[in-house]
Amino acid sequence: MRMRRKFVWRLFLAYVLITLGALAAAWFYATSSLSAFFLDHIAVELTERARLLGVLIAPHLDPPESAAIDAICKTAGKSSGTRFTVILASGQVVGDTQENPQNMENHAGRPEFAEALSGGTGRSLRYSRTLQQTIIYAATALPHDGKPAVLTRAAMPAARMEAQLARIRSKLLLIGGAIALFALIVTLLTSRQFGQRLEDLKHGAARFAQGELAHRLPLPDSEELAGLADSLNRMAEELEGRMQTVLRQRNQLEAVLASMLEGVIAVDRGERIIRVNQAAARWLDIAPEKLSGRSIQETIRNLAMHRFVARAMESRSPLEDDIVVFRKDERILNIKSAPLLDANLETIGILIVFNDVTQLRRLENLRRDFVANVSHEIKTPLTAIKGFVETLGQGMVDNPEEAQRFLGIVAKHVGRLESVIEDLLMLSRIENEGESGDLKRQRTGLREVFQNAVQICRPRAEEKRIRIDVEGEETVSAVIDPVLFEQAVVNLLDNAIKYSEPQKTVRIASRDAGSEVQISVQDHGIGIEKKHLPRLFERFYRVDKARSRAQGGTGLGLAIVKHIAQAHGGHVTVTSTPGEGSTFTIHLPPPEGSINQSDR
């Protein structure tokens, strides 16, 4: 068997990169050292020139002869290519190669001046605002009676030094580049060879990832890579068996989840979504693959849901609750939770199952309200009747007139009971006849129905001095049960008169809109708040209970109107503005010929 070489030796030449790093470090060190060397050399030379200038101006220092000193500075500077400056101990400039000393500012703050004043010599590299460039300065102090009497300063532009350094850097960079190129070529050849081996392994692993688990990788001549390829081959063999098992289990789970009508959401302990079924995705109106990994707060913007999830996370037992959500309209969800366990029975999150129970809860509420309202509507007059009858039966009323008054009250409550029972029976009859199709419908002109209804309601309207206007074309007709539909119009008119202020106008109109026939009753009464409109046609629902009972209604009038409209294949709507009035509109299908079901 051929001896396989270790992968480490094949990567040995890659250490050329370390050589490149060392070259770069050496280059930076060399250039910085050269820069310091040149700067120090130039500073020493400038210091010697400054001392020579001191010798030249020494005869003119006691007392300082500014004109002579300035002339010497200019002559010496031109001949040596150096800028000389003579500064008194106070910082005053008395001579300069390039400038008029009288125009120059005090130099006491210059760093080389302060250093030379205290130590005999000073140097600095800084930007000159006078010359608008970086300058190297060197200064020496000329003592007089043991103290510096005057300072001489020599200066030279740093550009000369930088030009020399630039040439040296270019040569160093060229040599370093050649070495780096050589190392790069050697490393490239080696890495390409092993890169090809790694690329083969990569393509093989990619085929494994795509599901081609039957594919097998060739074994390279490197011991490490051969071991890796062999491990990948064995892994693919084991994965192929496990994937088949997992795939069967997943397909079974997907079938179960997809068939469920309830929404199912699996959430981890960080409240991020692990999995959702199709029903939950439809409810959230988003693709299931876009939900995975997103937080429950980001996906479902409902505070009640967030609180339920938080409680379920803290609880070790299943929870159940009803929450209200908004999806076009208000919906009620029955939501249940249970701990989500892994294979080791460790809790990894929760499982949430929810179902839309809006209709069920509304029916339950309607049933409870209906029972409560019927009980109240019947119990109140029965209690009054019982009280008055017991009083009369015990002989506690001796006055015949008082007894007659009691009997009148009893008769009034009996009449109220009769009204409630009659309305309930009418509702039941309307529902039964509408479902069975026993309504005696025929094509009828609406003007005649309106006149009959107005005649019935006129006495009550005259009591409040309310005028009833009938509008609309006389030719408008609909396929209706005239008697039953007249009752709906009477109920709407009676309702409008009841809640209108005296001396107002109630308007009843009909209109053929083509796709439907509209019958509207408009009043200018107290109006109805928007929050009451959705429940206005429920049985026994009252906007103002005290006022409604004082007006003598049973609470079933609008419910009767609703069911009459539905029995005719239509519906009823209401628009209202508090303080301005309300408009009730019955929408009926357009007439398509006379129908008289009583002739069947």
PyMOL commands that set and color helices and strands:
alter all, ss='L'
color gray80, all
select helices_A, chain A and resi 7-10+12-60+66-80+101-103+111-119+159-209+223-259+278-284+288-290+296-299+303-314+358-393+400-436+446-463+482-498+530-535+545-551+557-567+597-599
alter helices_A, ss='H'
color red, helices_A
select strands_A, chain A and resi 83-88+93-96+121-128+133-144+147-157+263-268+273-276+319-326+330-341+347-356+442-445+467-471+477-480+505-512+517-522+571-577+581-588
alter strands_A, ss='S'
color yellow, strands_A
deselect
rebuild
show_as cartoon
